Amino acid sequence: MFEWESVAVSTIATKKPATASEPPAFERKDGDDNRSKSGAKEYPAPPPITEKAPPSGVRRRLLIAGVAVVAAIAAWNVRGWLGTRGQDTAANGKATLGFVADGPNAGQDASSAARIETVCCEAVDRNETLRLTGTLTADVRSSVASNVSGLAAEVFVDRGSVVREGEPLVQIDAADAKFKYAEGLAMVEELKARLGITDDGSSFDPLELPEVKLAKAVFEQAQRNLDRVQRLAEKKVVSQDTIEQAQTEYELALNRHLQALYQSRQAYQACKTAQVRAEILDKAVKDTTILAPFDGWVAEKLVDKGEQISAGMQATKVVTLVKINPLRLSLTVPQQSIAHVQKGQKVRFRVDAYPNREFVGTVQFVAPMVADNNRSMTIEAAVPNEIKDGRPELIPGLFVTAELKLQKTQPKVFAPLSAVQWTGEQGRVFVVRDGVAREQVVQIGEIDRDSNKVEILSGLNGKETLVARPGQVRDGVPVRP
């Protein structure tokens, strides 16, 4: 159908150039008489008109121009054919890969608009969400130390071990502690034997001790003797020296009786002290086995078998134990929002280790003061930490991005997830205005998975109608809902 273009190009390309022997047009030779026989002035007939061949550079440009004209006409015809086909496909409700014809009537002819599914965005009152960052910490962290000194005879755990409360962590050589305990028990038995205490559970009475009974008998005898002398003195049958001697013997017997009584009681208390000391030595034997103070995980093992372990102020730390169920989520709240934070609020957060999962915690601690350095308040939330396949899902130290819903509400714009295409925090939607899809750039906020909607922070006011599937249209395409 493009034959005439080809012929025109061929004619230009094959035109025969004029020869150099042909005389130039309207050239007059000398000596010719320009007058006719009748006397009128006569001009010679012009030579046949011949076309002068253009230079080679001109011919090349003409050839290129002809080819360009042919290519432009072919492209125009193909474009029109694809545009018509694209409109037919869009009218049938399928995705269009062709072109949409531009022109003054584009978008004005309702009959040519494609039928596209549309949805509406909405503005609703929602709780204001505070976006925070924080860190997961262990609920309890303890550097377990030894209460006795000695050599580490055995280490039962390693880094990452899971232990229960009361399970052994490290065993210290207990030989010396056992010897001291045996010595303490022997002293207790010695004192019991001296005091006549048996293991049948009978109570101790110091008046029943032999030395106490002996001193009491001597005292009673001296008292009777003194009474007798005093009666005789009344009858004036004894001398004054006899009376004074009886009085002295009475006082000596009384003091010996009291001394025996006090010594027996002191011996009994010494026995009780020895029993307490024996219990301390028994505890020292038990402390040679270092036990886990709570259920947790061994974060660090700090001693090995054969190392010297010290007690006291410079006690050796043997392991670092952490309790990770639940975990604590520590967050910093700016001072302008602290009035809306309360115990019991839910905190939703994510960690980089599980980018597609959302975890939930509950606020349990609210600091009673604002920090001076950053004018913010620290809150802590308890986070359940499930153990799967012998390891926890979350571990202390993870960086957290959290969302805390406050008590105050504000209007927010939400759009269906299917109507938004986004990258990062920015996206685009197609708003239907006057029957035409118009692209609109929006800023994306939080995603409500329950309703499959996304918050629009800017770009929409909540009254717009959107294209449900933005991949089916482009800016300027006529739309019929």
C-alpha positions in Angstrom: 0.0 0.0 0.0 3.1 2.2 0.0 3.9 1.9 -3.7 3.8 5.6 -4.5 6.4 6.4 -1.9 8.7 3.8 -3.4 8.2 5.1 -7.0 8.9 8.6 -5.9 12.2 7.6 -4.3 13.1 5.5 -7.3 12.4 8.4 -9.7 14.6 10.7 -7.7 17.4 8.2 -7.5 17.5 7.3 -11.3 17.1 10.8 -12.9 19.7 11.1 -15.7 21.9 14.1 -15.4 22.5 16.6 -18.2 25.7 16.3 -20.2 28.3 19.0 -20.3 28.1 19.3 -24.2 24.7 20.8 -24.1 24.6 24.5 -24.5 23.3 26.7 -21.8 19.8 27.9 -22.0 19.2 31.3 -23.9 22.8 31.6 -25.1 23.2 33.8 -28.2 26.0 33.4 -30.7 27.9 36.4 -32.1 27.1 37.5 -35.6 23.5 36.2 -35.6 21.0 38.6 -36.9 18.1 39.0 -34.5 15.8 40.6 -36.9 13.4 38.8 -39.3 13.1 39.5 -42.9 10.1 41.6 -42.2 12.3 43.9 -40.2 10.9 42.9 -36.8 13.2 42.0 -34.1 13.2 38.3 -33.6 14.4 36.2 -30.7 15.6 32.7 -31.1 13.4 29.8 -29.9 14.5 28.6 -26.4 16.2 25.3 -26.3 14.4 22.3 -24.7 14.3 22.5 -21.0 16.4 19.9 -19.3 16.8 19.2 -15.6 20.2 19.8 -14.2 21.4 16.9 -12.0 21.9 17.8 -8.4 25.3 17.2 -6.7 25.9 13.8 -5.1 25.5 15.2 -1.5 22.0 16.5 -2.4 21.0 13.2 -3.8 22.0 11.4 -0.7 19.9 13.8 1.5 16.9 13.4 -0.8 17.2 9.6 -0.5 17.3 9.7 3.3 14.4 12.0 3.4 12.3 9.7 1.3 13.0 6.7 3.5 12.1 8.7 6.6 8.8 9.7 5.1 8.0 6.1 4.3 8.9 5.0 7.9 6.8 7.7 9.5 3.7 6.8 7.5 4.2 3.1 8.4 4.6 3.9 12.1 1.5 6.1 12.1 -0.6 3.2 10.6 0.8 0.7 13.1 0.1 3.0 16.1 -3.5 3.5 15.0 -4.0 -0.2 14.7 -2.5 -0.9 18.2 -4.6 1.8 19.8 -7.8 0.5 18.4 -6.9 -3.0 19.6 -6.0 -1.7 23.1 -9.3 0.0 23.5 -11.2 -3.1 22.4 -9.3 -5.2 25.0 -9.9 -2.7 27.8 -13.6 -2.6 26.9 -13.7 -6.4 27.6 -12.3 -5.9 31.1 -8.8 -7.2 30.4 -5.4 -5.6 31.0 -4.3 -3.3 28.1 -0.8 -3.2 26.8 -1.5 -1.0 23.8 -1.7 2.8 23.4 -4.7 5.0 24.2 -5.4 7.6 21.5 -4.7 11.1 22.6 -6.8 14.0 21.3 -9.4 16.5 22.3 -12.1 13.9 22.7 -10.1 11.5 24.9 -12.0 10.8 28.1 -15.1 12.6 26.9 -16.8 9.8 25.1 -18.4 7.7 27.8 -19.3 4.9 25.4 -15.5 4.3 24.6 -14.5 4.2 28.3 -13.4 0.9 29.8 -15.4 -0.7 32.6 -13.1 -0.8 35.6 -13.8 -1.9 39.2 -13.6 1.0 41.6 -13.5 1.3 45.4 -14.0 4.2 47.9 -11.6 5.4 50.5 -12.9 6.5 53.9 -12.1 8.8 56.8 -12.6 7.3 60.3 -11.7 8.2 63.8 -8.8 6.0 65.1 -6.6 6.0 68.1 -3.4 8.0 67.5 -0.4 5.7 67.0 2.9 6.6 68.5 5.9 5.0 66.6 8.8 4.2 68.9 12.1 2.4 68.9 13.5 0.3 71.7 15.4 -2.8 72.8 14.5 -6.2 74.1 16.0 -7.1 77.4 16.0 -10.1 79.7 13.3 -10.2 82.4 16.1 -11.2 84.9 19.8 -11.2 84.3 22.2 -12.6 86.9 25.9 -13.1 87.2 25.9 -16.2 89.3 28.8 -16.3 91.8 30.2 -18.8 94.4 29.5 -18.6 98.1 32.5 -20.7 99.0 36.1 -20.9 97.8 37.7 -23.9 96.2 38.7 -25.5 92.9 36.1 -26.1 90.2 35.8 -29.9 90.1 33.1 -30.0 87.4 31.2 -27.6 85.1 27.8 -28.9 84.1 26.6 -26.3 81.6 27.9 -24.4 78.6 26.8 -21.3 76.7 23.2 -21.7 75.5 22.3 -24.4 78.0 18.7 -24.3 79.3 18.5 -24.9 83.1 15.7 -25.2 85.6 15.8 -23.6 89.1 17.8 -25.8 91.4 19.8 -27.6 88.7 23.6 -27.8 89.3 25.8 -25.4 87.3 29.3 -25.9 88.8 30.7 -28.3 91.4 33.5 -27.2 93.7 35.8 -29.7 95.5 33.9 -30.3 98.7 36.5 -32.4 100.7 37.7 -29.5 103.0 34.1 -28.4 103.7 33.0 -31.9 104.6 35.9 -32.3 107.1 35.0 -29.0 108.8 31.4 -30.1 109.0 32.3 -33.4 110.6 34.4 -31.5 113.2 31.5 -29.3 114.0 29.2 -32.3 114.5 31.7 -33.9 116.9 31.7 -30.7 119.0 28.0 -30.7 119.2 27.9 -34.3 120.4 30.6 -33.5 123.0 28.5 -30.7 124.5 25.4 -32.9 124.5 27.2 -35.6 126.3 28.4 -33.1 129.0 24.9 -31.7 129.5 23.3 -35.1 129.3 21.2 -34.3 126.3 19.9 -37.2 124.3 18.4 -37.3 120.8 15.1 -38.6 122.0 13.7 -35.0 121.9 13.5 -34.5 125.7 13.8 -30.9 126.9 16.8 -29.6 128.8 16.5 -28.7 132.5 19.7 -27.3 134.1 18.6 -28.2 137.6 18.8 -31.9 136.7 22.6 -31.7 136.1 24.7 -33.5 138.7 26.9 -30.5 139.5 23.9 -28.3 139.9 22.2 -30.9 142.2 25.4 -31.2 144.3 25.7 -27.5 144.7 22.1 -27.3 145.7 22.5 -30.0 148.3 25.4 -28.2 149.9 23.5 -24.9 149.8 20.5 -26.5 151.5 22.8 -28.0 154.2 24.4 -24.7 154.9 21.0 -23.1 155.2 19.8 -25.6 157.8 23.0 -25.2 159.7 22.6 -21.4 159.8 19.0 -21.7 161.0 20.1 -24.0 163.9 22.9 -21.7 164.9 20.6 -18.7 164.9 18.2 -20.5 167.3 21.0 -21.4 169.6 22.2 -17.8 169.5 18.8 -16.7 170.8 19.3 -18.9 173.8 22.9 -17.5 174.2 24.4 -21.0 174.1 26.8 -20.5 171.1 29.5 -18.0 170.6 29.6 -15.2 168.1 32.4 -16.9 166.1 30.1 -19.9 165.5 27.3 -17.7 164.3 29.7 -15.9 161.8 31.1 -19.2 160.6 27.6 -20.6 159.8 26.7 -17.4 158.0 29.9 -17.6 155.8 29.3 -21.3 154.9 25.8 -20.4 153.9 26.9 -17.7 151.5 29.6 -19.9 150.0 27.1 -22.7 149.3 24.6 -20.2 147.8 27.2 -18.8 145.4 28.4 -22.3 144.4 24.9 -23.3 143.7 24.3 -20.2 141.5 27.6 -20.8 139.7 26.8 -24.3 138.9 23.4 -23.3 137.6 24.8 -20.5 135.4 27.6 -22.8 134.0 25.0 -25.4 133.1 23.0 -22.9 131.2 26.1 -21.5 129.5 27.1 -25.0 128.4 23.6 -25.5 127.0 23.9 -22.3 125.0 27.3 -23.4 123.8 25.8 -26.6 122.6 23.2 -24.7 120.7 25.9 -22.5 119.2 27.8 -25.6 118.1 24.7 -26.9 116.4 24.3 -23.6 114.5 27.9 -23.7 113.5 27.4 -27.3 112.3 24.5 -26.1 110.2 26.7 -23.4 108.7 29.4 -26.0 107.9 26.7 -28.2 106.4 25.5 -25.3 104.2 29.1 -24.7 103.1 29.2 -28.3 101.9 26.0 -27.8 100.0 27.3 -24.5 98.6 30.1 -26.3 96.9 27.4 -27.2 94.3 26.4 -24.0 92.6 22.7 -24.2 91.6 20.6 -22.2 89.1 18.7 -19.5 91.0 15.8 -19.5 88.4 14.7 -21.0 85.2 16.7 -19.5 82.3 19.4 -19.8 79.7 23.2 -19.7 80.2 24.4 -16.6 78.3 28.1 -17.0 79.3 30.2 -19.6 80.9 33.0 -17.9 82.9 35.0 -20.7 84.5 36.3 -24.1 83.5 37.3 -27.3 85.4 40.3 -26.8 87.6 40.1 -23.0 88.1 40.3 -21.5 91.5 37.0 -20.0 92.6 36.9 -17.3 95.3 34.1 -16.2 97.7 33.4 -12.9 99.5 33.6 -9.4 98.2 35.7 -10.5 95.2 33.5 -13.6 94.5 34.2 -15.3 91.2 31.4 -15.2 88.7 30.9 -18.6 87.2 28.0 -18.1 84.7 25.7 -15.4 83.4 22.1 -16.6 83.5 19.2 -14.8 81.9 15.4 -15.3 82.2 13.9 -14.7 78.7 10.3 -15.7 79.1 8.8 -13.2 79.3 11.1 -10.5 77.9 11.1 -6.8 78.7 10.6 -4.3 75.9 12.2 -1.0 76.9 10.8 2.0 75.0 11.4 5.8 75.2 8.3 8.0 75.0 8.6 11.8 74.2 7.3 14.1 76.9 4.4 15.4 74.8 2.8 12.0 74.7 3.4 10.7 78.3 -0.1 11.8 79.4 -1.7 9.2 77.1 0.5 6.2 78.1 -0.9 3.9 80.8 -0.3 0.4 82.1 -2.1 -2.4 80.3 -1.8 -0.8 76.8 -0.9 -3.1 73.9 2.4 -2.5 72.0 2.9 -4.0 68.6 6.4 -4.3 67.3 8.7 -5.9 64.7 12.3 -7.0 64.6 14.6 -7.4 61.7 15.0 -11.1 62.4 11.3 -11.7 61.5 10.4 -8.9 59.1 7.1 -10.5 58.2 5.9 -11.1 61.8 4.3 -8.8 64.3 4.7 -9.4 68.1 2.6 -8.0 70.9 3.5 -6.9 74.4 1.7 -5.3 77.3 2.8 -2.1 79.1 3.6 -3.0 82.8 6.0 -0.3 83.9 5.8 3.4 83.5 8.7 5.5 84.8 7.6 8.1 87.4 10.0 10.8 86.0 11.3 12.3 82.7 15.0 12.0 81.9 16.9 15.3 82.0 19.1 14.5 79.0 16.5 13.8 76.4 13.2 14.9 78.0 11.6 11.5 77.5 10.1 8.8 79.7 11.0 5.1 79.8 8.3 2.5 79.7 8.6 -1.3 79.7 6.3 -3.9 78.3 6.2 -7.6 79.0 6.5 -9.8 75.9 5.7 -13.5 75.9 8.6 -15.4 74.4 7.6 -18.9 73.0 10.2 -21.6 73.0 10.2 -23.6 69.8 12.5 -26.6 69.1 14.6 -25.9 72.1 15.3 -22.2 71.3 13.4 -19.0 71.9 11.9 -16.9 69.1 13.2 -13.6 70.6 16.4 -13.0 72.4 17.6 -10.0 74.5 19.4 -7.2 72.7 17.3 -7.1 69.5 16.4 -3.7 68.1 12.7 -3.1 67.9 10.4 -0.7 65.9 7.1 -0.5 67.9 3.7 1.1 67.6 1.8 2.2 70.7 -1.9 3.2 70.3 -2.6 6.2 72.5 -5.9 7.0 74.2 -6.7 10.1 72.1 -8.3 9.7 68.6 -8.0 11.7 65.4 -9.5 11.3 61.9 -7.5 9.1 59.5 -7.9 8.3 55.9 -7.9 4.6 54.9 -7.8 3.0 51.4 -8.1 -0.7 50.4 -4.8 -2.4 50.0 -5.6 -3.6 46.5 -6.0 0.1 45.3 -2.5 1.2 46.4 0.9 0.5 44.8 3.8 1.6 46.9 7.5 1.4 47.5 8.6 2.2 51.1 6.4 4.9 52.6 5.3 6.4 49.3 2.8 5.0 46.9 0.4 5.9 44.1 -3.3 5.4 43.5 -5.6 6.3 40.6 -8.4 8.6 41.5 -11.4 8.7 39.2 -12.2 12.3 38.4 -14.9 13.1 35.8 -14.7 9.6 34.4 -11.0 9.6 33.9 -8.3 7.8 36.0 -5.8 10.3 37.4 -2.6 9.2 39.1 -2.1 10.5 42.6 1.1 10.1 44.8 0.3 9.4 48.4 2.2 8.8 51.7 1.6 5.4 53.3 1.0 4.9 57.0 0.1 1.8 59.1 -1.6 -1.3 57.6 -4.7 -2.6 59.2 -4.5 -6.3 58.5 -7.9 -7.0 60.0 -9.8 -4.8 57.4 -7.1 -5.1 54.6 -6.8 -1.3 54.5 -3.8 1.0 54.6 -3.6 4.4 56.2 -3.0 7.4 53.8 -1.1 10.1 55.6 -1.3 12.6 52.8 -2.6 12.9 49.2 -6.3 11.9 49.9 -9.1 13.4 52.0 -11.3 10.3 52.3 -13.9 11.2 49.8 -12.3 10.0 46.6 -13.2 7.0 44.4 -10.2 4.8 43.5 -9.4 2.2 40.8 -9.5 -1.1 42.6 -6.6 -2.6 40.6 -4.2 0.1 39.5 -2.3 -2.3 37.3 -5.1 -2.2 34.8 -5.0 1.5 34.0 -2.7 4.4 33.5 -3.0 8.1 33.9 -5.7 9.6 31.6 -7.5 6.4 30.7 -11.4 6.8 30.6 -13.1 4.7 33.3 -16.6 3.5 33.7 -17.3 2.2 37.2 
